[in-house]
Amino acid sequence: MKYIRYLIMFTLSALCGAATDVTTVEKWGVFELEFKGPAEGNPFLEVRFGAVFTDGASTVVVPGFYDGDGVYKVRFSPGSTGDWRYETKSNRWELTGKLGKFTATPPGSGNHGPVHVQNTFHFAYADGTPFKQIGTTIYNWTDTPEELQEETLRTLAAAPFNKARMLLTPQPTPYQNRFSPARWPYAGSPPHAWDYARFNPDYFRHIDARVVQLRELGIEADVILFNPYGKFGFETMDAAGDERYVRYVVARLGAYRNIWWSLANEYDFLRTKTDDDWNRLGTLVQQCDPHQHLRSIHNGSIIFDHNKPWITHVSMQNGAAVEEPGRAEMYRGVWRKPVVYDEVKYEGVTQYRWGNLTGQEMVHRFWSGTVAGTYVGHGDYFSTVTEDTWTSFGGKLSGQSAPRLAFLRTILEQSPAQGIDPIDKWQEVNTGGVPGLYYLTYFGHSTPTEWSLKLFKNGVSDGQRYQAEIIDTWAMTITPVEGEFVTKKLDNYHYVDVAGRVVKLSGKPGIAVRVRRIGQDGKPAANVLPND
Amino acid sequence: MKYIRYLIMFTLSALCGAATDVTTVEKWGVFELEFKGPAEGNPFLEVRFGAVFTDGASTVVVPGFYDGDGVYKVRFSPGSTGDWRYETKSNRWELTGKLGKFTATPPGSGNHGPVHVQNTFHFAYADGTPFKQIGTTIYNWTDTPEELQEETLRTLAAAPFNKARMLLTPQPTPYQNRFSPARWPYAGSPPHAWDYARFNPDYFRHIDARVVQLRELGIEADVILFNPYGKFGFETMDAAGDERYVRYVVARLGAYRNIWWSLANEYDFLRTKTDDDWNRLGTLVQQCDPHQHLRSIHNGSIIFDHNKPWITHVSMQNGAAVEEPGRAEMYRGVWRKPVVYDEVKYEGVTQYRWGNLTGQEMVHRFWSGTVAGTYVGHGDYFSTVTEDTWTSFGGKLSGQSAPRLAFLRTILEQSPAQGIDPIDKWQEVNTGGVPGLYYLTYFGHSTPTEWSLKLFKNGVSDGQRYQAEIIDTWAMTITPVEGEFVTKKLDNYHYVDVAGRVVKLSGKPGIAVRVRRIGQDGKPAANVLPND
């Protein structure tokens, strides 16, 4: 808090003076300032540095960071186009009162801005483009040999995932007996001889670069600040060490638009921190991040109080909760925030029961979460000995789910922008969509041999026209049902097809039906209600 | 708040003086004081009255109430045996400084004290006796003709229920076209001409009496303070009216040990109050009830934030949540408080889909909730026209579930005192119990034809001896499996029977298996771990 307050105490009057530098950066890109400053003593502790940016309409106080060798940086991601001016602030005169300006230009192709919460339960990029989360997990990928990291990026480029969960500090695993991480987050040496008051800029420069590479692949980096696995000491620093770490990480990474903050993985397995500690640190992230990225905390077996105001969405571990849609909906209603089932067990073959899902079951869990109005994360864990798995270290995918998740992603990208919500909560749990417009019914493990139209009354009236398609979630086929369905009222709750048409199904598991309203142009509607 | 503070301002010095009255009352019984005082003006608004009770060890400030005709009362339920002294407090001299004493004697048969939360997810009476909730719902029973109320009491006397949910203020229904409630909570006349500053003591004396009758039947009275159905205006009073009502009700009823406070039914259907209003009123109940009864709030379709400190347990409406145990567990973990699924749809035949459960399905929902470590409530709604149903008005039960719930109650009363908890959360959702001691597995709608022992590792080691029984939840039979099961380790997670015994099941739905550890005496253990 002190640091932020310190910066705010400066006046903005100097911003009217002459600027010293002019350049351009994309809206939601990264504008980086670099200055030489003191290198003596411990700059991480002793030098406060940052800048105030304004475009006249808004003023943003942005903390900077020390990048080693007497170099100080501040990174800012402008949220609007046009001219911006800045003035640096510091407790050292040589870093104080540096003035400048730049111009934020319209975002380039593929730049939709940071992701935020939209419509209570969903996500969208800042430019309004819906973000339909298909996540994966690659905890330690940035600690592996360079060659493996490059392979991971190649795999991601061909994979369906648009969010990746990754640890920010290393954890030891059997696979690491074959290599030692090339960099560590603090000055010192492994396993325990760290100076928690001196970050290792090289370590974080590497993270910076990887985050940018994910960004260029269209992947959100769900960066996990604390984890209980490390046993290197990063998880048991004192309160001052934790705060310094949070401030440093947020200052370094916060300007990358694809950052999400995950405060901890399996927070409850880290016995040295209490709920109060997590709330203090989560609130700190909220306060010191001028870019206001998404914030969550991920559980082991004890569920956090996600009503806390610093939490933007729920990052849930509970595989049982996505075994069927009726369960998946339940947490959603509790917190009235987006729910991402980030850990639902992993597709794999392993001695651990949390890593033994078949590809079919992984795909099933994504679909169960989807029709319940929630989002799901993937893991791939095919190793019983060294644990050199995708989900631990990246590399190659071994499972069969990824192509089916790509198929699901296509379905989602064709779904209404506002998101899929339960149509008739606590009643017909297998159907999500938008009333009177779009319905996605998923039969899960059941194997019906026929289907007929039956829509809950909300948004429906007599004489509406719908088109239906049969989706095989495993075979990745979409088979249109010939002709149209026309609604007529059945009873106080439902509408059915006026002709009573019955459609044959294959009798296989993993079948879904997509029902879309037909607009005046005779085509199925997606994002806008057709004119009746 | 003002009232309570006013009372506290008095000193206790006078309590050392001579007492004016001596009597006895059971611990957890009701000690009632009555005084004549001013009848002019509006005593409900103008006279503050109460008493301070002390047994030397604890001091309890108890608000009193005006009972009409110049009569003032204060009711206190002593929580410990021995000698108690009191001194009245008032803003009128004639009601001030009345001294007295009484002796609290040991509780009589059937008096276990008030129910409180125990072991995070469960309930117990104050004397430690477990309270295994089997609830029912009789919303308007106190508004019906006397004869019907008497029939309701006779029905309850023969029914399995140990908690009844009831509205404290009337709601109109089609059935009421045949009669008008004999009493109303306020002075004035229906439907809307009420003086919200003048309670009708006769109305509340009637409630007092009915609560006492429930108590004598061993039934907790889950009294619902506000409801959205009335349309008589009691649900749309101003903040001062709400507060006056809460204080009056708590002062009158709080000394009855079987009281539970339910702040509202379907709180979210009452559009004139916000979450802040409910939290203010819930906190008021917490603050002005010296007897600290259980407190909850019941939802319609929007789930309340049950983390609020004034809420002691979750009173949930969500029928879908008890369709299977995996769902039922989910809310439990969210709030780490007892979950009572008070409304899971009603057994009945009606035009409404919330009242169409078969008896089998009602029993199934109780069992699903039970093995998930939660509690369930019953409703009985057999009427399509006048709605003169058990759940609205009492009278007779029409459904088939009640005898099966009596059977379940017996099972619960034989279960461990600490309560049934999920044995292997998020993994084997159909089994609840106490690790290494007691296991209750419920197969629900599935119809297995055989069963064999498989216990999660917690609390289990090689060579433990268990006895098994097959329970038919609908036929109400308990069939012992001959012989014993002896454990041996199967893998990292489970133990099985050393002899690999397989038990035939009937292949019917609604079957459960009860597995109990055999103690040194050769009998199945229930409440204490046998010596190994």
Interface residues (C-beta under 8 A of the other chain):
Chain A: S301 I302 I303 D305 N307 N318 G319 A320 A321 E323 G326 R327 M330 Y331 G333 V334 R336 Q351 R353 K425 W426 Q427 V429 N492 Y493
Chain B: S301 I302 I303 D305 N307 N318 G319 A320 A321 E323 G326 R327 M330 Y331 G333 V334 Q351 R353 K425 W426 Q427 V429 N492 Y493
